Amino acid sequence: MSWFVIHTKPNEEKKALANLINQEFTCYMPMYSKEIINQNKIKIIPSPLFSRYLFIEVNNESIQKNIGLIRSTLGVHQLLKIGENPIKISSEIIMELKKEERNRSKKIKNYFKQGEQVEIQSGPYKGIKAIFECEDADERAILFFELMQKPTKISVNKVNIKKIN
């Protein structure tokens, strides 16, 4: 058995994965968790580590006869190939990705990054531009800004700030 790389259609990684699994293929899509802020709610969502890519394990002898089946699967764009030969990925790389995914599962990619400029959207400081420093123990944003020519630090709910591009 060998691992191969599938290129999916845009934003259809999960659809391709589900359809391939329904066809009884062994597949793997490395994931990570990230924080998003949507409609004044903070959500932690799982996302594919490699946008538009996933891995499929297929018997070396049957890969050529399965190419058409794999390519015609909903969500799949193509099986990556060099010439006519599908690109193989070593099992060691897949095992290493799975190991790193387990280690990463405890870490969440935060929506705001240290040093990023934000604007306060509500409350007494509405409209003030500040620098995002970090999160406190209650997952509130610690911000720095100048108030009357003096550096000031405040803590606000993350749903009350937005990034400034």
Buried (B, 14 or more C-beta within 10 A) or exposed (E): EBBBBBBBBEEBBBBBBBBBEEEEBEBBBBBBBBBEBEEEEEEEEEEBBBEBBBBBBBEEEEBEEBBEEBEEBEBBBBBEEEEEEBEBBEEEEBEEBEEEBEEBEEEEEBBBEEEBEBBBBEEEBEEBEBBBBEBEEEEBBBBEBEEEEEEEEBEBBBBBBEEEE
